[in-house]
């Protein structure tokens, strides 16, 4: 998926996924949400849909580093995702 935001091309094929969260609708898998980083260092929130939820759409939204924690609040993270967020200085240990 490719989107132009503020004159910059955001392309999911070239992004690195930092963390992701699967989404369900009525118990069925309906896609996932991810925080990604572009090769140029920009962060974004990527929503992917498989069509199971009529209100869920494919989209890319640009984020600042400070906004990321608002989007991932409550997500279950694996060890690798937590390590990545700590290395990117997005979250800090409790």
Phi, psi and omega per residue, in radians:
X1 nan 2.399 3.117
X2 -2.214 2.438 3.120
X3 -2.521 2.491 3.039
X4 -1.746 2.189 3.119
X5 -2.278 2.108 -3.141
X6 0.899 0.708 3.083
X7 1.389 0.084 3.122
X8 -1.970 2.445 3.122
X9 -1.563 2.135 3.051
X10 -1.814 2.059 -3.053
X11 -2.169 1.997 -3.094
X12 -1.110 -0.380 3.123
X13 -1.215 -0.401 -3.104
X14 -1.903 -0.020 -3.112
X15 -1.458 2.730 2.996
X16 -1.788 2.229 3.100
X17 -1.444 2.150 3.117
X18 -1.515 -0.847 3.106
X19 -2.567 2.692 3.090
X20 -2.524 2.787 -3.095
X21 -2.485 2.153 3.130
X22 -1.302 2.521 3.139
X23 -1.993 2.500 3.137
X24 -2.236 2.566 3.078
X25 -2.321 2.123 -3.084
X26 0.922 0.639 3.108
X27 1.458 -0.101 -3.136
X28 -1.797 2.453 3.091
X29 -1.064 2.228 -3.089
X30 -2.131 0.046 3.107
X31 2.435 -2.829 3.105
X32 -2.610 2.785 3.061
X33 -2.018 2.473 -3.096
X34 -2.461 2.648 2.926
X35 -1.802 2.156 -3.074
X36 -2.188 2.852 3.110
X37 -2.245 2.306 3.137
X38 -1.396 2.845 3.066
X39 -1.015 -0.461 3.117
X40 -1.460 -0.023 3.084
X41 1.646 0.126 3.108
X42 -1.486 2.559 3.119
X43 -1.801 2.644 3.093
X44 -2.693 2.804 3.079
X45 -1.859 2.075 -3.085
X46 -1.935 2.211 3.076
X47 -1.964 2.204 3.103
X48 -2.081 2.451 -3.115
X49 -2.181 2.519 3.027
X50 -1.850 0.135 3.074
X51 1.645 -0.046 -3.120
X52 -1.306 -0.385 -3.136
X53 -2.065 2.039 -3.069
X54 -1.110 -0.362 -3.088
X55 -1.683 -0.164 -3.119
X56 -1.589 2.285 -3.103
X57 -2.244 2.664 2.999
X58 -1.207 2.278 3.132
X59 -2.804 2.798 3.017
X60 -2.264 2.287 3.130
X61 -2.219 2.164 3.108
X62 -1.170 2.468 3.129
X63 -2.310 2.660 2.917
X64 -1.543 2.827 3.132
X65 -1.007 -0.649 -3.122
X66 -1.204 -0.409 -3.121
X67 -1.421 -0.328 -3.006
X68 -1.017 -0.759 -3.081
X69 -1.079 -0.517 3.086
X70 -1.109 -0.637 -3.085
X71 -1.382 -0.503 -3.066
X72 -1.781 0.076 -3.141
X73 -0.988 2.137 3.129
X74 1.600 -0.123 3.123
X75 -1.217 2.508 3.024
X76 -1.465 2.122 -3.090
X77 -1.901 2.491 3.001
X78 -1.527 3.033 -3.068
X79 -1.052 -0.695 -3.128
X80 -1.156 -0.741 3.114
X81 -1.121 -0.747 3.118
X82 -1.088 -0.753 3.112
X83 -1.042 -0.766 3.133
X84 -1.078 -0.795 3.135
X85 -1.113 -0.647 3.090
X86 -1.184 -0.745 3.125
X87 -1.122 -0.619 3.126
X88 -1.385 -0.074 -3.119
X89 1.060 0.695 3.108
X90 -1.620 -0.687 3.084
X91 -2.155 2.911 3.092
X92 -2.286 2.691 3.127
X93 -1.108 2.600 3.130
X94 -1.276 nan nan
